[in-house]
């Protein structure tokens, strides 16, 4: 079975050109793949956490630096 992931990300909803194009594409794709599955995700309606600079720094920090920073943070809290 073929699967299509359709992602909407415009806050303009019915005024959004990208949402209209996505809907048109999904419609045509479904016609070409009648047994296919469509998974739709709307990033505006999904409560996504904000990715900020501290998050990026923590996510890509070398493990040794992470341990040092966590240890320092725990010392400050204790």
N, C-alpha and C positions, 0 to 999 in steps of 0.2 A: 504494500500500500504506500502511496506517495502522500507526503504531508507538506502543507504550506503553513509557515508561520507568518501571519500578517500583523504588523505592529503599527499602531497609530500613536502619534506623539504630538499632534497639534492641539493647542488649547482653543482653537477657533471652531471646533466641531462642525456644524453644518456650513460654515463659511470657509472651511479649509479645502484648498485645492488638493493637497496631498491626501487627505481623507477620501475625497471623491475619487482620486486616481487609484488609491488602494482598493476601494470598494469595486471599482470597475475591473481592476486586475483580478481580484478574488472571484468575481462573477464569471469572467472569461476562463479563468483557471479551472473553476469548478465544472464548467461546460466541457472543457478538454479532459478533465480528470474526474469523471462522475463517481468513482470509488475512492477518491482522495479525501483526506481529512484536512480541515482548515482549523488552525488554532489561532484565535484572535487575542491580541493583548493591546490594551489601551494604557499607555504610560502616564497619561494625564489623570486617569481615574485610579491608578495604582499608587498607593502611598509609598513611594520610593524614598529611602533615606538619602539625605544630601551628602554627596561626596565632596569633602573640603580638603584643604591642604594637610591638616593634621592626619586625616584618614589616609590620604595617599602616602604620606610619610611613613605611617605605621604599617601599611600594607606592603610597602616595598623596602622596608628597612631590613638590613642584614640581621640575622638572628642574634648575633653577639651584641649588636647595638640595642636591639629590642630588649634583651635581658638586662643590660646595664641600665637602660632608661626605666624599665619596670621596677628594677631594684631601687633606683633612686627615688622614684615616685612613691614606692611603698615606705621607704625611710621617712619621706616627708609627711606621709599620712600617719605613721606610727608614732 
